[in-house]
Amino acid sequence: MDFEIIECPRDAMQGIKHFIPTEVKIAYMRELMQVGFNVLDCGSFVHPSAVPQMADTPEVIRAIEDMDSPTSLLVIVANERGAVRAAAFLRVRFLGYPFSVSETFQRRNTNSSRENAFLTLQKISEIAHVSGKEIVCYISMGFGNPYGDAFSEIEVLEWISRISALGITIFSLADTTSQATPEGIQILYKMCTEAFPHLTFGIHLHASPFQWEAKLSAAIDAGCRRIDSAMLGYGGCPFANDQMVGNLPTERVLTWLRMRYHFEGIQINDSLTQMASHTYQYLG
């Protein structure tokens, strides 16, 4: 069985308080580029005051964009200015935009309402079209939220319908604060693929070390083949809550996929795992 694996060091790093030196980031990203991941979520073009850890994204991209690697680059953008800056890099293929089903989280994450976020996404999609980039729209809080905002799968489908009308074809259903149950993941994923068979749906799960297998299994059983993960399971969204749950641990996910689904792609060695540990725990 084939899977598309998106490695997400940006998501792993963005909530780390101490600044990881640029040269350490570059060395780690260059190693990841040699592994064979389909996509590397390598940084973000947002204001440094919002995500200080990602302030050096342009330097990191310049250091890895000339590498001979099949891995495509993805960066997160939150406004038109960030999209223009990201689009200037030829090696960047994907612009990721976080759109929240939760009004509260949209304001916390991008300081705008959902309607204004949609208008921003419309402008970003125009920039992407002109520059030959693709957009990955993350449906944040896609399985519920901890803020008391109303939630329904039907509302998720309605937003996807509006967003896909902009020409966006890749969506990642995000369990931002680990609200989702395996049953909820399977239900929403099936609803999305049945309602929009022409679109690509991935999964971006945040989970504890004891939850990820059941959640990922539910997504795969529902047909998911595009998986976001991060080495050692580091990360989460710094705008979601104070005690972040982590990403799916790439090295464990790959072993699990090989054992359960006979996945033959992408091999992780111990030296890369050790480098990931050094990078994420770097204290300067």
HUGI-V601334 format. One record per residue. N is the residue number from 1. PHI is phi in whole degrees, 0 to 359 (999 if undefined). Layout:
n/phi
N/PHI
N/PHI
This chain:
n/phi
1/999
2/266
3/226
4/258
5/253
6/253
7/275
8/238
9/297
10/301
11/292
12/290
13/274
14/298
15/264
16/285
17/290
18/286
19/283
20/281
21/306
22/304
23/294
24/288
25/302
26/299
27/300
28/291
29/299
30/295
31/294
32/296
33/294
34/268
35/280
36/110
37/299
38/293
39/221
40/243
41/279
42/257
43/175
44/212
45/251
46/237
47/295
48/304
49/292
50/278
51/225
52/303
53/299
54/260
55/297
56/262
57/307
58/302
59/295
60/295
61/297
62/301
63/278
64/240
65/287
66/266
67/287
68/277
69/207
70/281
71/283
72/273
73/258
74/234
75/228
76/269
77/230
78/236
79/205
80/297
81/299
82/296
83/295
84/296
85/297
86/293
87/294
88/289
89/269
90/298
91/285
92/288
93/259
94/241
95/253
96/266
97/235
98/271
99/250
100/260
101/290
102/273
103/298
104/299
105/289
106/299
107/290
108/290
109/274
110/234
111/58
112/209
113/285
114/295
115/296
116/292
117/297
118/297
119/296
120/297
121/297
122/299
123/291
124/295
125/296
126/292
127/297
128/298
129/297
130/295
131/267
132/76
133/259
134/248
135/256
136/252
137/264
138/274
139/271
140/291
141/54
142/291
143/236
144/125
145/209
146/266
147/260
148/87
149/292
150/299
151/219
152/204
153/298
154/297
155/295
156/300
157/297
158/296
159/293
160/298
161/298
162/295
163/291
164/294
165/293
166/279
167/96
168/275
169/240
170/243
171/233
172/238
173/282
174/250
175/268
176/301
177/242
178/60
179/281
180/289
181/257
182/305
183/295
184/295
185/297
186/296
187/297
188/294
189/298
190/295
191/299
192/294
193/290
194/286
195/283
196/226
197/295
198/273
199/258
200/259
201/241
202/251
203/227
204/233
205/257
206/251
207/204
208/284
209/300
210/260
211/247
212/295
213/297
214/295
215/291
216/293
217/300
218/296
219/295
220/294
221/298
222/274
223/113
224/291
225/230
226/246
227/234
228/268
229/204
230/215
231/308
232/68
233/75
234/291
235/110
236/134
237/266
238/292
239/262
240/272
241/197
242/280
243/251
244/280
245/275
246/268
247/281
248/295
249/283
250/307
251/298
252/282
253/299
254/295
255/299
256/296
257/295
258/294
259/289
260/267
261/237
262/59
263/290
264/252
265/270
266/60
267/248
268/252
269/256
270/296
271/294
272/290
273/299
274/295
275/293
276/298
277/299
278/296
279/295
280/285
281/255
282/300
283/248
284/81
